[in-house]
Amino acid sequence: MKKFLKVSLLAVLAVTVVACASSAVQLSTLRDTSVSSADSAPDVKTYAGKRPGQFALIERGFVSQPPLIPHNVDGFDISQTENACWDCHSSDEFKGKKMPMVSKSHLVQNVNARADEPELDMRRWQCDNCHVPQVDAMPLVGNDFKTN
């Protein structure tokens, strides 16, 4: 009886292994390479705009989307003590050029400052968390999303 049970279990195991091996699904990736192949670094993409103030605003894709950055931000210092974004976007005009001012939701009123000088809320100092620069790149996958 024990021998019959062992042979039966081995037969079931062999059939299961053969069935799994014959019906194995090939995985594919968005890069059209096999899953096991080594990754290569992506090509460096250029930003949609080189210098601030020279390009139109990028249309938002949905309501309440944070505005997209239409220029290069390489070399911009964005820290708790330095914020290159705030230098230009603290008002709606900088060096005679119109540009969007930081939203009022990002500002606080300092009790020691004049009433007309709001300050950047320190919970919002890291602009590039939500606001991202755009590169000229094709999407990896198709998208038929329509804005409202």
Residue pairs with C-beta under 8 A, 6 or more apart in sequence:
27 34
27 35
28 34
28 35
29 35
30 140
30 141
45 135
45 136
45 137
46 135
46 136
47 71
47 72
47 73
47 74
47 133
47 134
47 135
47 136
48 55
48 58
48 70
48 71
48 133
48 134
48 135
48 136
49 55
49 70
49 71
49 72
50 71
50 72
51 71
51 72
52 71
52 88
52 99
53 71
53 88
53 94
53 95
53 97
53 99
54 71
55 70
55 71
56 70
57 67
57 68
57 70
57 100
58 67
58 68
58 70
58 134
60 67
60 68
60 147
61 145
61 147
62 147
62 148
63 148
66 130
66 131
67 100
67 131
68 131
68 132
68 133
68 134
69 128
69 131
69 132
69 133
69 134
70 133
70 134
71 133
72 133
73 84
73 128
73 133
76 84
76 85
77 83
77 84
78 84
78 85
78 125
78 126
78 127
78 128
79 125
80 122
80 125
83 120
83 125
83 127
85 102
85 127
85 131
86 102
86 120
87 94
88 94
88 99
89 99
89 100
89 101
89 102
90 101
90 102
90 120
91 101
92 98
92 99
92 100
92 101
93 99
102 120
104 118
105 124
106 120
106 121
106 124
107 118
107 119
107 120
107 121
108 118
108 119
108 120
108 121
109 115
109 118
109 119
110 117
110 118
110 119
113 119
